[in-house]
Amino acid sequence: MKNKSPDKKQVMIFGAFDIIHPGHLYFIKQAAKLGQVTAVVARDKTIAKVKGKNPYFTEQQRKENLQNLKILHQVILGDKDNPYAVIKKVKPDIILLGPDQKIFVDKLGLNIKKLGLKTKIKRANAWQRDIFQSKKIRAALEANEAGFLLINKPQGLTSHDVIDKLRAICQTRTIGHAGTLDPLAQGVLICGINQATKLLSWWHLFFKSYRATMRLGQISGTYDSEGQIQTISTNINLTKPQLKDTLAKFSGHIKQLPPPFSAKKIKGKKAYQLARRGQKIKLEPQTVTIKTIEIIDFSLPYITLDITCSSGTYIRSLIHDLGDDLGVGAIMTGLTRTSIGPIGINQTIKLEQLTKDNWQNFLYPADKLVDELNKFYLEKLYN
């Protein structure tokens, strides 16, 4: 057992800590704000008794997985027979319970009094509760023929066209994708197969990168070259330094209106369905994050930008708003999604590479997604 720091309160957390995910990292972060954290890992025997099945990882593996995070003061195994024995041994100032933690909670206060301790019991705040569910994660990890296909979507196909083609190849209807690409766009489209569809929302937590080409002097109802185009300016006097100054206004957290022709839902209907019927659409501004925005090519009236942004960002809207700010209008003429989190376009495959006999060989495993998202959040929460 490591030495206690006399300047910090001693905080205890306990649980199965079976398949570590960002929900655990956020929980540990809350505990670390209160003091020096000791994590107590439930024994295999205890989990099997309470949950009716063995954990995914053994108790020793679970202990080592927590230790390898290097964000805890110490990690210890719980007592096989008496779950309160470690409390007597560590004598924590605070026990922080998980948002939904129920096991041994009912009699916890009473047993602390019996031990003669003045330990305070607190409850952690919930975070992304609908996304990080251990049952879904374990199902994705244990299922056969489950994982992600990293597709390089070509221009001309809708994202749903890609799903239809994959359903025919993979012989399953349980397929979804992690973010729509319009027919005009190409690039990284991550598709979940079978039980891995339960983790598709995880990909939305990463930043996404795009290479976008815009044309100044024109506008359209769709904010791109596929709509009815109207030329509003033929004399564009813009310098590269002026563009850089304008781009700076669109960096960081910004408010953005989705395009009227988009898959954004309004009372259960997609915005583009309503727009095509000529109905008036009222879309609410969304807060998005533009992490980086760089000029790649400056050949007026065309400009090419590299953009890294949060999920939910509409590049068409960004270009439309840039054109408005510059006072000349702008439409998007080309878009390539170059990455989603750790997945770059060089790691993707073309649809024509897949067959009914080989598609399983191209699956990106669910446990690799868990590892990559943990790395992302370790850096985000602790650096």
Sequence and secondary structure as in RCSB ss.txt:
>XXXX:A:sequence
MKNKSPDKKQVMIFGAFDIIHPGHLYFIKQAAKLGQVTAVVARDKTIAKVKGKNPYFTEQQRKENLQNLKILHQV
ILGDKDNPYAVIKKVKPDIILLGPDQKIFVDKLGLNIKKLGLKTKIKRANAWQRDIFQSKKIRAALEANEAGFLL
INKPQGLTSHDVIDKLRAICQTRTIGHAGTLDPLAQGVLICGINQATKLLSWWHLFFKSYRATMRLGQISGTYDS
EGQIQTISTNINLTKPQLKDTLAKFSGHIKQLPPPFSAKKIKGKKAYQLARRGQKIKLEPQTVTIKTIEIIDFSL
PYITLDITCSSGTYIRSLIHDLGDDLGVGAIMTGLTRTSIGPIGINQTIKLEQLTKDNWQNFLYPADKLVDELNK
FYLEKLYN
>XXXX:A:secstr
     TTS EEEEEE   S  HHHHHHHHHHHHHSEEEEEE  HHHHHHHHSS  SS HHHHHHHHHHH  SSEE
EE  SS TTHHHHHH  SEEEE TT  TTTTTHHHHHHHTT   EEEE    STTT  HHHHHHHHHSTT EEEE
EEE TT  HHHHHHHHHHHHT S EEESS   TTEEEEEEEEEGGGGGGGGGGGGS EEEEEEEEETEEETTSBT
TS EEE  S     HHHHHHHHHHTSEEEEE   SSSS EETTEEHHHHHHTT       EEEEEEEEEEEEEET
TEEEEEEEE TT  HHHHHHHHHHHHTS EEEEEEEEEEETTEEGGG B GGG  TTTGGGG B HHHHHHHHHH
HHHHHHH 
